[in-house]
């Protein structure tokens, strides 16, 4: 079911992205450029030397050594990749060292700029947004998102106050949403 939500959101997000970004994320967008959706990559990295180390003081971490004979401009990003992969796989702190073997002094970047350091992400939940605010939109795709939002403790048909993501709203609310999205569909679902 989670994949169904992903598919629905991906199919509709481009239309609703600009109003959502400003209204809910606080980002005023001047222009956008689409990037490919999928980041297809097969990453198979083989570090020169990695070991789980426990110091005499009880500190436990992964030690990675890379031996580098070329003054590689993008080495910092390769080490960043190793760091992410090792941290995710083993769940331990990672200490990294590059041992440079070249003759000329190295000019490799050894520290990331503050805006290059991943420190986390902002989490926002549709469950925290008021369904009334979403339903008040003039953007049909934004109105559809009301199904996943906060109903303010009101019970959804067949569900609890917050309901399961798969629970539908009441038939009346559904008709109202459809009518709002497409006024010509007011008779949709009406009992004769």
C-alpha positions as CSV (number, residue, x, y, z in Angstrom):
1,X,0.0,0.0,0.0
2,X,2.9,2.4,0.7
3,X,4.0,2.0,-2.9
4,X,0.5,3.0,-4.0
5,X,0.8,6.3,-2.1
6,X,4.2,6.9,-3.5
7,X,2.9,6.4,-7.1
8,X,-0.1,8.7,-6.5
9,X,2.1,11.4,-5.0
10,X,4.7,11.2,-7.7
11,X,2.1,11.4,-10.4
12,X,0.6,14.5,-8.9
13,X,3.4,16.3,-7.1
14,X,4.6,18.4,-10.1
15,X,1.3,20.2,-10.4
16,X,0.9,20.9,-6.7
17,X,4.6,21.3,-5.9
18,X,4.9,25.1,-6.2
19,X,1.8,26.0,-4.0
20,X,2.8,23.3,-1.5
21,X,6.4,24.4,-1.3
22,X,5.5,28.0,-0.3
23,X,2.4,27.2,1.7
24,X,3.7,24.3,3.8
25,X,7.5,24.3,3.5
26,X,8.1,28.1,3.6
27,X,10.1,28.0,0.3
28,X,9.4,30.8,-2.2
29,X,10.5,29.3,-5.6
30,X,11.4,31.5,-8.5
31,X,12.0,28.7,-11.0
32,X,12.6,25.0,-11.0
33,X,14.4,22.5,-13.3
34,X,13.4,18.9,-13.3
35,X,16.0,16.3,-12.5
36,X,15.6,12.6,-13.3
37,X,13.5,10.8,-10.8
38,X,15.6,7.7,-10.4
39,X,19.2,7.8,-9.2
40,X,20.2,4.4,-10.7
41,X,23.5,3.4,-9.5
42,X,25.2,0.2,-8.6
43,X,27.7,1.0,-5.9
44,X,30.3,-1.6,-5.2
45,X,33.1,0.0,-3.2
46,X,36.2,-1.8,-2.0
47,X,38.0,0.4,0.5
48,X,41.8,-0.2,0.8
49,X,41.6,-1.0,4.5
50,X,38.6,-1.2,6.9
51,X,38.5,-2.7,10.4
52,X,36.3,-2.4,13.4
53,X,38.5,-1.0,16.1
54,X,38.0,-0.9,19.8
55,X,40.5,1.3,21.7
56,X,41.9,0.6,25.2
57,X,39.4,3.2,26.4
58,X,36.5,1.2,25.0
59,X,35.7,3.5,22.0
60,X,34.5,1.3,19.1
61,X,34.5,2.6,15.5
62,X,35.3,1.7,11.9
63,X,38.8,2.7,10.8
64,X,39.2,3.2,7.1
65,X,42.5,3.9,5.4
66,X,42.8,4.8,1.7
67,X,46.1,4.9,-0.1
68,X,46.2,7.5,-2.8
69,X,49.0,8.0,-5.3
70,X,47.2,10.6,-7.3
71,X,46.2,14.1,-6.0
72,X,42.5,13.4,-6.7
73,X,40.3,16.5,-6.8
74,X,37.1,14.7,-5.9
75,X,38.5,12.5,-3.2
76,X,36.5,14.2,-0.5
77,X,33.3,13.1,-2.2
78,X,34.5,9.5,-2.6
79,X,35.3,9.5,1.2
80,X,31.9,10.9,1.9
81,X,30.4,8.0,-0.1
82,X,32.4,5.5,1.8
83,X,31.4,7.1,5.1
84,X,27.6,6.9,4.3
85,X,27.9,3.3,3.1
86,X,29.9,2.2,6.1
87,X,27.8,4.1,8.7
88,X,24.6,2.7,7.2
89,X,25.8,-0.9,7.0
90,X,27.6,-1.2,10.4
91,X,25.9,1.5,12.5
92,X,29.2,2.5,14.0
93,X,31.2,5.8,14.0
94,X,33.7,6.0,11.1
95,X,37.2,7.4,11.2
96,X,38.8,7.9,7.9
97,X,42.4,8.6,6.8
98,X,43.8,9.1,3.3
99,X,47.5,8.2,3.1
100,X,48.9,10.3,0.2
101,X,51.8,8.6,-1.7
102,X,52.4,11.3,-4.4
103,X,55.6,13.2,-4.9
104,X,54.1,16.7,-5.2
105,X,52.3,18.3,-2.2
106,X,48.7,17.3,-2.2
107,X,46.0,19.9,-2.7
108,X,43.1,17.6,-2.0
109,X,40.1,19.1,-0.2
110,X,40.0,17.3,3.2
111,X,36.9,19.0,4.8
112,X,33.5,19.6,3.4
113,X,32.0,23.1,3.3
114,X,29.2,23.6,5.8
115,X,26.6,23.5,3.1
116,X,28.0,20.1,1.9
117,X,27.6,18.4,5.2
118,X,24.5,16.3,5.7
119,X,23.2,17.0,9.1
120,X,19.7,15.6,8.7
121,X,16.4,16.6,7.0
122,X,13.2,18.3,7.8
123,X,10.3,16.0,8.4
124,X,6.8,17.1,7.6
125,X,3.7,15.0,7.9
126,X,0.5,15.4,6.0
127,X,-1.3,14.1,9.1
128,X,-0.3,17.4,10.7
129,X,-2.0,19.6,8.1
130,X,-5.6,20.6,8.5
131,X,-7.9,18.9,6.0
132,X,-10.0,22.1,5.9
133,X,-7.0,24.1,4.7
134,X,-6.3,21.6,1.9
135,X,-9.9,21.4,0.9
136,X,-10.0,25.2,0.7
137,X,-7.4,25.2,-2.1
138,X,-8.1,26.0,-5.7
139,X,-5.6,23.3,-6.8
140,X,-7.4,19.9,-7.3
141,X,-4.3,17.8,-6.6
142,X,-3.9,19.7,-3.3
143,X,-7.5,18.9,-2.4
144,X,-6.9,15.2,-3.0
145,X,-4.1,15.4,-0.3
146,X,-6.8,16.1,2.3
147,X,-7.5,12.4,2.4
148,X,-4.1,11.9,4.1
149,X,-4.4,14.9,6.4
150,X,-5.6,15.7,9.9
151,X,-9.3,15.5,10.3
152,X,-9.2,17.2,13.7
153,X,-10.3,14.2,15.7
154,X,-13.4,13.6,13.5
155,X,-14.0,10.0,12.8
156,X,-13.6,8.9,9.2
157,X,-16.1,6.3,7.9
158,X,-15.0,2.9,9.0
159,X,-12.0,4.1,11.0
160,X,-10.8,5.7,14.1
161,X,-10.4,9.5,14.7
162,X,-7.0,9.5,12.9
163,X,-7.9,6.5,10.8
164,X,-5.7,4.2,8.8
165,X,-4.1,5.7,5.7
166,X,-6.3,3.4,3.6
167,X,-9.6,4.4,5.2
168,X,-11.9,6.4,3.0
169,X,-13.6,9.6,4.2
170,X,-17.5,9.6,4.4
171,X,-19.4,9.4,1.1
172,X,-20.7,12.9,1.6
173,X,-17.2,14.3,2.1
174,X,-16.1,12.3,-1.0
175,X,-18.9,13.9,-3.1
176,X,-18.0,17.3,-1.8
177,X,-14.3,16.8,-2.7
178,X,-15.2,15.5,-6.2
179,X,-17.6,18.5,-6.7
180,X,-14.9,20.9,-5.6
181,X,-12.4,19.3,-8.0
182,X,-14.8,19.1,-10.9
183,X,-18.1,21.1,-10.4
184,X,-19.7,19.3,-13.4
185,X,-19.5,16.1,-11.3
186,X,-22.0,17.2,-8.6
187,X,-24.4,14.4,-9.5
188,X,-21.5,11.9,-9.2
189,X,-22.5,9.0,-6.9
190,X,-25.9,10.5,-6.1
191,X,-28.7,8.1,-5.3
192,X,-31.7,8.5,-7.7
